[in-house]
Amino acid sequence: MNVVVGVTGGIAAYKAVGVVRALVLAGHEVHVVPTEAALRFVGLPTWEAISRNPVTTSVFDDVSEVRHVGLGQRADLIVIAPATAAAIAKLANGIADDLLGTTVLASRAPLVIAPAMHTEMWQNPATVANIRTLRERGGTIVGPADGQLTGADSGPGRMSEPDEIVAAALAVASGSSAAGSTAGASSSSTGDLAGRRVLVTAGGTREPIDPVRFVGNRSSGRQGVALALAAAARGADVTLLAANLDVAAPTGVRVVAVGTAEELRRAALAESPDHDVVIMAAAVADYRPVEVATAKIKKDDQGDELALRLSRNPDILRELTAARRAGQTIIGFAAETETNRDAQLALGRAKAERKGVDLLVLNRVGWTEGFAAETNEIIVIDAAGGIVAEATGSKASVADRILDLVS
Ligand code: CTP
């Protein structure tokens, strides 16, 4: 595989030598593109020797082969390690004023970014917004880790270890990352949810009528699965309560299969105390048949009309918030068919209060929107009813937006 490793100007550049080395030893063709500032930390001969390829920082070298276009087009994967706050800002804005910037713009390869900076810079709203932009475009962010920084201070901002960056990059290239697909996730020890336990419910419950039929809903489980994968990619320990998913259950998270609302309720109440965050994305049937026939209901016994008597299911989310342990964050979803934004918000605000959640994710559903779709459009409100985020895009990018708030 052709890999471009972009190195930007931070002290962690010395650790990027390990990234290049591991990729070369794994048999990949690696081209290092340092910025001018990166060369103040680690010199050009080191990059050439380790990568076994010529290295330049300038778009004006090898002009005949238009080096940036060549590198960008040939790349199967681009890894930027370390990515400084300035580099992240430039990437998010498509600024192409050096060989690395032009190479990234000229490429369609997946982009993996390992940030490294001081905590204040990492938490600055400008950096937070730039990271969000890069994630929304499908970029994968590895780390940063929480630990000792270059000075006397410590906190989140330290570049992830080379092994972890390489593992994440190769997973992305093979299409198995949370950012690129829903195929799998590996829990990282360094993301912003590292050490947190996250419980996600996904899918739709089915309430049996007889041994072959049920009352159900059209929830596919895609948004919940995307949330579980994104939380795992940010380092959380994830449990997914999966109710009749239309999509494959993800790997890399603990999956507990449930069928009915009562099964989901029992599992959620049992699991919740062990989790720091609960995200209730499942569509729970509000009613279940009063009687469940033990044998298949036959038309000849029923005539032209069949009436089903239904009784109300317990509200799981309300039970979870009533039993909330100190410090636990609980997030609900509200799927509404209401098309008027103000009316939808009013329903959401009432629901957030009724359910006692910290955040409520509102999305519109209809015959064609929401459930089965690949994309989603959400408004997130907090317990006081204020709008704290709005997002539109793939269910993976929407999941990341929600987890930004959780984080
Ligand atoms: N929910 C739940 N238990 C139920 C019904 C819903 O835990 N019996 C949860 C859902 O998982 C979701 C939130 O409550 O996170 C809102 O679900 P929604 O169906 O929108 O709300 P309802 O409680 O059904 O309210 P309404 O009938 O007014 O839409």
Boltz pocket constraint, residues with backbone or C-beta under 6 A from the ligand:
constraints:
  - pocket:
      binder: B
      contacts: [[A, 261], [A, 280], [A, 281], [A, 282], [A, 283], [A, 284], [A, 285], [A, 286], [A, 313], [A, 314], [A, 315], [A, 316], [A, 317], [A, 318], [A, 331], [A, 332], [A, 333], [A, 334], [A, 335], [A, 336], [A, 351], [A, 355]]
      max_distance: 6.0
